[in-house]
Amino acid sequence: MVEVINDYMNYLIARGFSKLTIKTYKIDLDQLLKFLKSQFQFSSFNSVSRSTLRFFISWLNQNNLSNRTISRKISTMREFFKFCFRNDHIQKNPIEKICNPKFSIKLPNFFTIKEMFDLIDLPDLSTKYGIRDKAILEVLYSTGMRISEITNVVFADLDLDSLQIKVFGKGNKDRIVPLGRMAVKAVLNYLKIRKKFIIEENVFIFVSRFGRQFSPNSLREVLNIYIKKIAKTDGYSVHSIRHSFATHMLERGAHLSTIQKILGHENLTTTEIYTQLSLIYVRKSYDKYHPINTSQRDQMKLAFFDQAN
């Protein structure tokens, strides 16, 4: 059984899945394996039935795991048993007809347009770090890139004349993304002083203070300093810039499929969450700006209506 899981891990690696995704799948499947051996003494996945998996799901629930976590583990098992069935490790797929539990979708945090502009304007342009950081913030907001994607951008990916950039996303899939003029201007300003960071030349556009490629975590630490100055509450991160990009595009009339392509989402359903974010923003704008909510005359009328009823 361990060998089958290892074969599946090698399959995921060959498919180009990220290290984090593969690690998560491994943890889920190791937990399943431990359960099967301790509770049923199984020596083969071929012995696993639908009832067995229902027991496992019930056990997860008894251990106070959230429906969201249980749903993810079921999704892991679904893909794993598909692999097992295709490769003749099992004769029948036991996960069929097992549904994921329902859970409420937690909407991601995003900045307003003004907050994004304020965030981008925070870096001190009298320093080399400020010039670099502003360029990074401009590119992130202009493209909706993930932090792991921007750390991998090399000179060959950048086409400033055509206002576009090549992005290598999840699963080693690349996409061409438009680059806004403000982002291009900020990048050009940064490239003029990039040599001040360089100890040994490399191909990466954005480099750390040591002149080397940023790791996602080290870049996250740099940008979080700015984000904490703008975010009004906890829960905001560098990824909130990506959410802001998508939400603002949708608010301004962009088609959902266009946003999907720019973000590199494989399924449109992943992108659809931004329709909910956009509706929240619309509601806030309505409450703030509609005369019925702002005019003193209408407030008096509403107060009279409430008293009369």
C-alpha positions as CSV (number, residue, x, y, z in Angstrom):
1,M,0.0,0.0,0.0
2,V,2.9,2.3,0.7
3,E,4.3,1.6,-2.7
4,V,1.0,2.5,-4.4
5,I,1.0,5.9,-2.6
6,N,4.6,6.4,-3.6
7,D,3.7,5.7,-7.2
8,Y,0.9,8.2,-7.0
9,M,3.3,10.8,-5.6
10,N,5.7,10.2,-8.5
11,Y,2.7,10.6,-10.8
12,L,1.8,14.0,-9.3
13,I,5.5,15.1,-9.6
14,A,5.5,14.1,-13.3
15,R,2.2,16.1,-13.8
16,G,3.9,19.2,-12.4
17,F,2.0,19.6,-9.2
18,S,3.5,22.0,-6.7
19,K,5.5,20.7,-3.7
20,L,2.9,22.0,-1.3
21,T,0.1,20.2,-3.1
22,I,2.0,17.0,-3.2
23,K,2.9,17.3,0.5
24,T,-0.8,17.9,1.4
25,Y,-1.9,14.8,-0.7
26,K,0.8,12.7,1.0
27,I,-0.4,13.7,4.5
28,D,-4.0,12.9,3.6
29,L,-3.2,9.5,2.2
30,D,-0.8,8.6,5.0
31,Q,-3.7,9.4,7.4
32,L,-6.0,7.1,5.4
33,L,-3.4,4.4,5.3
34,K,-2.9,4.5,9.1
35,F,-6.6,4.3,9.6
36,L,-7.0,1.3,7.3
37,K,-4.2,-0.6,8.9
38,S,-5.2,0.1,12.5
39,Q,-9.0,-0.3,12.2
40,F,-9.2,-3.0,9.5
41,Q,-5.7,-4.5,9.1
42,F,-6.0,-4.1,5.3
43,S,-2.9,-5.0,3.3
44,S,-4.3,-3.8,-0.1
45,F,-6.3,-0.9,-1.3
46,N,-8.4,-3.4,-3.2
47,S,-10.0,-4.4,0.1
48,V,-11.3,-0.9,0.6
49,S,-15.1,-0.5,0.1
50,R,-17.5,2.4,0.1
51,S,-18.5,1.5,3.7
52,T,-14.8,1.5,4.7
53,L,-14.5,5.1,3.5
54,R,-17.7,6.1,5.2
55,F,-16.2,4.9,8.5
56,F,-13.1,6.9,7.8
57,I,-15.1,10.0,7.1
58,S,-17.1,9.5,10.2
59,W,-13.9,9.1,12.2
60,L,-12.6,12.4,10.7
61,N,-15.8,14.0,11.8
62,Q,-15.5,12.6,15.4
63,N,-12.0,14.1,15.5
64,N,-13.6,17.6,15.1
65,L,-12.3,18.3,11.6
66,S,-14.2,21.0,9.8
67,N,-16.3,20.1,6.8
68,R,-13.9,22.1,4.6
69,T,-11.0,19.9,5.7
70,I,-13.0,16.7,5.3
71,S,-14.1,17.8,1.9
72,R,-10.5,18.4,0.9
73,K,-9.5,14.9,2.1
74,I,-12.4,13.3,0.2
75,S,-11.2,15.2,-2.9
76,T,-7.7,13.8,-2.4
77,M,-9.1,10.2,-2.0
78,R,-11.2,10.7,-5.1
79,E,-8.2,11.5,-7.3
80,F,-6.1,8.8,-5.7
81,F,-8.6,6.0,-6.2
82,K,-9.1,7.2,-9.8
83,F,-5.4,6.7,-10.2
84,C,-5.5,3.3,-8.5
85,F,-8.4,2.1,-10.8
86,R,-6.7,3.3,-14.0
87,N,-3.5,1.5,-13.0
88,D,-5.2,-1.8,-11.9
89,H,-4.4,-1.4,-8.2
90,I,-8.1,-1.9,-7.4
91,Q,-10.9,-3.6,-9.3
92,K,-13.6,-1.2,-8.2
93,N,-13.5,2.5,-7.3
94,P,-14.8,2.7,-3.7
95,I,-15.1,6.5,-3.6
96,E,-17.9,6.7,-6.2
97,K,-21.2,8.0,-4.9
98,I,-19.5,9.5,-1.8
99,C,-20.3,13.3,-1.8
100,N,-18.3,16.1,-0.2
101,P,-19.9,17.6,2.8
102,K,-21.3,21.1,2.4
103,F,-19.5,24.0,3.9
104,S,-19.7,27.8,3.8
105,I,-17.3,29.5,1.5
106,K,-15.1,32.0,3.3
107,L,-14.7,35.0,1.1
108,P,-11.2,36.3,0.7
109,N,-10.2,39.7,1.8
110,F,-9.5,42.4,-0.8
111,F,-8.5,46.0,-0.9
112,T,-10.7,48.8,-2.3
113,I,-9.3,50.6,-5.3
114,K,-8.2,53.5,-3.2
115,E,-6.5,51.2,-0.7
116,M,-4.6,49.6,-3.5
117,F,-3.5,52.9,-4.8
118,D,-2.4,53.9,-1.3
119,L,-0.5,50.6,-0.9
120,I,1.4,51.1,-4.2
121,D,2.3,54.6,-3.2
122,L,3.8,53.6,0.2
123,P,7.4,52.6,-0.9
124,D,10.0,55.4,-0.5
125,L,11.3,56.1,-4.0
126,S,14.3,57.9,-2.6
127,T,15.8,54.4,-1.8
128,K,16.6,51.5,-4.1
129,Y,14.4,49.3,-2.0
130,G,11.4,51.5,-2.4
131,I,11.9,51.7,-6.2
132,R,12.1,47.9,-6.3
133,D,9.1,47.3,-4.0
134,K,6.9,49.8,-5.9
135,A,7.7,47.9,-9.1
136,I,6.8,44.6,-7.5
137,L,3.5,46.0,-6.1
138,E,2.6,47.5,-9.5
139,V,3.2,44.2,-11.3
140,L,1.3,42.2,-8.7
141,Y,-1.8,44.5,-9.0
142,S,-1.5,44.8,-12.8
143,T,-1.3,41.1,-13.4
144,G,-2.9,39.3,-10.4
145,M,0.1,37.1,-10.2
146,R,0.7,34.8,-7.2
147,I,3.8,35.6,-5.1
148,S,5.4,32.4,-6.2
149,E,5.0,33.4,-9.8
150,I,6.5,36.8,-9.6
151,T,9.6,35.5,-7.8
152,N,10.2,33.3,-10.9
153,V,10.0,36.0,-13.5
154,V,13.1,36.2,-15.6
155,F,14.2,38.7,-18.3
156,A,13.1,36.4,-21.1
157,D,9.5,36.5,-19.7
158,L,9.3,40.3,-19.9
159,D,8.1,42.1,-23.1
160,L,7.8,45.7,-22.1
161,D,7.3,46.9,-25.7
162,S,4.2,44.7,-26.1
163,L,3.0,45.4,-22.5
164,Q,2.9,41.8,-21.5
165,I,4.6,39.2,-19.4
166,K,4.9,35.4,-19.5
167,V,3.8,33.8,-16.2
168,F,4.6,30.2,-15.2
169,G,1.8,29.0,-12.9
170,K,0.7,25.9,-11.1
171,G,1.3,22.7,-12.9
172,N,4.1,24.3,-14.9
173,K,1.5,25.9,-17.2
174,D,2.5,29.2,-18.7
175,R,0.2,32.1,-19.7
176,I,0.7,35.5,-21.3
177,V,-0.7,38.3,-19.1
178,P,-1.1,42.0,-20.0
179,L,1.0,44.5,-18.2
180,G,-0.4,47.9,-17.3
181,R,1.5,51.1,-18.3
182,M,2.1,52.1,-14.7
183,A,3.6,48.7,-14.0
184,V,5.8,49.1,-17.1
185,K,7.0,52.5,-15.9
186,A,7.8,51.2,-12.4
187,V,9.7,48.2,-13.8
188,L,11.7,50.5,-16.1
189,N,12.6,52.7,-13.1
190,Y,13.7,49.6,-11.1
191,L,15.8,48.2,-13.9
192,K,17.8,51.4,-14.0
193,I,19.0,50.7,-10.4
194,R,18.8,46.9,-10.3
195,K,22.6,46.7,-10.6
196,K,22.8,48.2,-7.1
197,F,21.4,44.9,-5.7
198,I,23.6,42.6,-7.8
199,I,26.6,40.8,-6.4
200,E,26.6,38.1,-9.1
201,E,24.5,38.5,-12.2
202,N,21.4,36.3,-12.6
203,V,18.3,36.0,-14.8
204,F,15.7,36.9,-12.2
205,I,14.0,40.3,-12.6
206,F,13.2,41.0,-8.9
207,V,16.1,40.2,-6.5
208,S,16.6,40.4,-2.7
209,R,18.9,42.8,-0.9
210,F,21.6,40.1,-1.4
211,G,21.1,40.2,-5.2
212,R,19.6,36.8,-5.4
213,Q,16.2,35.4,-6.4
214,F,13.5,36.1,-3.8
215,S,12.0,33.1,-2.1
216,P,8.2,33.5,-1.8
217,N,8.5,33.7,2.0
218,S,11.2,36.4,1.9
219,L,9.3,38.5,-0.5
220,R,6.2,38.0,1.5
221,E,8.0,39.4,4.6
222,V,9.0,42.5,2.6
223,L,5.5,43.2,1.3
224,N,3.7,42.5,4.5
225,I,5.4,45.6,6.0
226,Y,3.4,47.7,3.5
227,I,0.2,45.7,3.8
228,K,0.0,46.1,7.6
229,K,0.0,49.9,7.1
230,I,-3.1,49.7,4.8
231,A,-5.1,46.8,6.1
232,K,-7.8,47.9,8.6
233,T,-8.2,44.4,10.1
234,D,-6.3,41.1,10.3
235,G,-6.5,38.6,7.5
236,Y,-4.9,40.6,4.7
237,S,-1.9,39.2,2.9
238,V,0.1,39.5,-0.3
239,H,-2.6,37.2,-1.9
240,S,-5.2,39.9,-1.1
241,I,-3.6,41.9,-4.0
242,R,-4.5,39.1,-6.4
243,H,-8.1,39.1,-5.0
244,S,-8.2,42.8,-5.4
245,F,-7.1,42.6,-9.0
246,A,-9.8,40.1,-9.9
247,T,-12.6,41.9,-7.9
248,H,-11.7,45.3,-9.4
249,M,-11.6,43.9,-12.9
250,L,-15.0,42.4,-12.4
251,E,-16.4,45.6,-11.0
252,R,-15.3,47.5,-14.1
253,G,-17.0,45.1,-16.4
254,A,-14.5,42.4,-17.3
255,H,-15.8,39.1,-18.4
256,L,-15.3,36.3,-15.9
257,S,-13.6,34.1,-18.4
258,T,-11.1,36.8,-19.1
259,I,-10.2,37.1,-15.4
260,Q,-10.0,33.3,-15.3
261,K,-7.4,33.3,-18.1
262,I,-5.3,36.1,-16.6
263,L,-5.3,34.4,-13.1
264,G,-4.5,31.0,-14.6
265,H,-7.5,29.2,-13.0
266,E,-8.0,25.8,-14.6
267,N,-11.8,25.9,-13.8
268,L,-14.2,28.8,-14.1
269,T,-15.8,27.8,-10.8
270,T,-12.6,28.9,-9.0
271,T,-13.0,32.3,-10.5
272,E,-16.7,32.6,-9.7
273,I,-16.0,33.5,-6.0
274,Y,-15.1,37.0,-7.2
275,T,-18.7,37.6,-8.3
276,Q,-19.6,37.3,-4.7
277,L,-16.8,39.7,-3.7
278,S,-18.0,42.1,-6.3
279,L,-21.5,42.0,-5.1
280,I,-20.3,42.8,-1.6
281,Y,-18.4,45.8,-2.9
282,V,-21.4,47.0,-4.9
283,R,-23.6,46.8,-1.8
284,K,-21.2,48.8,0.2
285,S,-21.0,51.4,-2.5
286,Y,-24.8,51.5,-2.8
287,D,-25.1,52.0,1.0
288,K,-22.5,54.7,1.0
289,Y,-23.4,56.8,-2.1
290,H,-27.1,56.3,-2.9
291,P,-29.1,59.4,-1.9
292,I,-31.7,57.4,0.0
293,N,-28.8,56.5,2.4
294,T,-27.0,59.8,2.5
295,S,-29.5,62.6,2.2
296,Q,-30.7,64.1,5.4
297,R,-34.2,64.6,3.9
298,D,-34.5,60.9,3.1
299,Q,-33.1,59.8,6.5
300,M,-35.9,61.9,8.2
301,K,-38.5,60.2,6.0
302,L,-37.2,56.8,6.8
303,A,-37.2,57.6,10.5
304,F,-40.8,58.8,10.3
305,F,-41.8,55.6,8.4
306,D,-40.2,53.4,11.0
307,Q,-42.0,55.2,13.8
308,A,-45.3,55.0,12.0
309,N,-44.9,51.3,11.7
